[in-house]
Amino acid sequence: MVVENEKRIAELKEQIEKAKQLKYKYEARLDELQRQKERLLAELADLQVRPEDLEGEISRLKGEVESLLREAATLLPSDLLRG
């Protein structure tokens, strides 16, 4: 009985140690993600884009790219496109 209890205690200690290691790992990952979020928010601020406007800004830029591509296509001589 005593040996069984000691074995069980050792297993519990091992599980606690694994849980502590996971906790430290996830805390470090959370810190890194928070730093990444702050960098991204700072970059958005430099671009004068608010996070809540990001999807609209992406759509606007896609439209602008499409428009510029169409414009570029019209400026190319048609014989170059055929050949």
C-alpha positions as CSV (number, residue, x, y, z in Angstrom):
1,M,0.0,0.0,0.0
2,V,2.8,2.5,0.9
3,V,4.6,1.6,-2.3
4,E,1.5,2.2,-4.3
5,N,0.9,5.5,-2.7
6,E,4.5,6.6,-3.3
7,K,4.2,5.6,-7.0
8,R,1.0,7.5,-7.3
9,I,2.5,10.6,-5.7
10,A,5.5,10.3,-8.1
11,E,3.1,10.1,-11.0
12,L,1.2,13.1,-9.8
13,K,4.4,15.1,-9.3
14,E,5.4,14.2,-12.9
15,Q,2.0,15.4,-14.2
16,I,2.3,18.6,-12.3
17,E,5.8,19.2,-13.7
18,K,4.5,18.6,-17.3
19,A,1.6,21.0,-16.6
20,K,4.0,23.7,-15.4
21,Q,6.1,23.2,-18.5
22,L,3.1,23.5,-20.8
23,K,2.0,26.6,-18.8
24,Y,5.4,28.3,-19.4
25,K,5.3,27.3,-23.1
26,Y,1.8,28.8,-23.6
27,E,2.6,31.9,-21.6
28,A,5.7,32.5,-23.8
29,R,3.6,31.9,-27.0
30,L,0.9,34.3,-25.7
31,D,3.6,37.0,-25.0
32,E,4.9,36.5,-28.6
33,L,1.4,36.8,-30.0
34,Q,0.8,40.0,-28.0
35,R,4.0,41.5,-29.3
36,Q,3.1,40.5,-32.8
37,K,-0.4,42.1,-32.4
38,E,1.2,45.3,-31.2
39,R,3.6,45.4,-34.2
40,L,0.7,44.9,-36.6
41,L,-1.4,47.6,-34.9
42,A,1.6,50.0,-35.1
43,E,2.0,49.1,-38.8
44,L,-1.7,49.8,-39.4
45,A,-1.4,53.1,-37.6
46,D,1.6,54.0,-39.8
47,L,-0.6,53.3,-42.8
48,Q,-3.4,55.3,-41.3
49,V,-5.8,52.3,-41.3
50,R,-7.9,51.4,-38.3
51,P,-8.3,47.7,-37.6
52,E,-12.0,47.8,-38.0
53,D,-11.6,49.3,-41.5
54,L,-9.1,46.7,-42.6
55,E,-11.5,44.6,-44.7
56,G,-12.8,47.6,-46.5
57,E,-9.3,48.8,-47.2
58,I,-8.3,45.4,-48.6
59,S,-11.3,45.5,-50.9
60,R,-10.5,49.0,-52.0
61,L,-6.9,48.1,-52.8
62,K,-7.9,45.0,-54.7
63,G,-10.2,47.2,-56.8
64,E,-7.4,49.6,-57.4
65,V,-5.1,46.9,-58.5
66,E,-7.7,45.5,-60.9
67,S,-8.3,48.9,-62.3
68,L,-4.6,49.5,-62.8
69,L,-4.2,46.1,-64.5
70,R,-7.0,46.9,-66.9
71,E,-5.5,50.3,-67.6
72,A,-2.1,48.7,-68.3
73,A,-3.6,46.2,-70.6
74,T,-5.3,49.0,-72.7
75,L,-1.9,50.8,-73.0
76,L,-0.1,47.8,-74.4
77,P,0.0,47.6,-78.2
78,S,-2.5,44.9,-79.3
79,D,0.0,43.3,-81.8
80,L,2.3,42.5,-78.8
81,L,-0.5,40.7,-77.1
82,R,-1.2,38.5,-80.2
83,G,2.3,37.6,-80.9
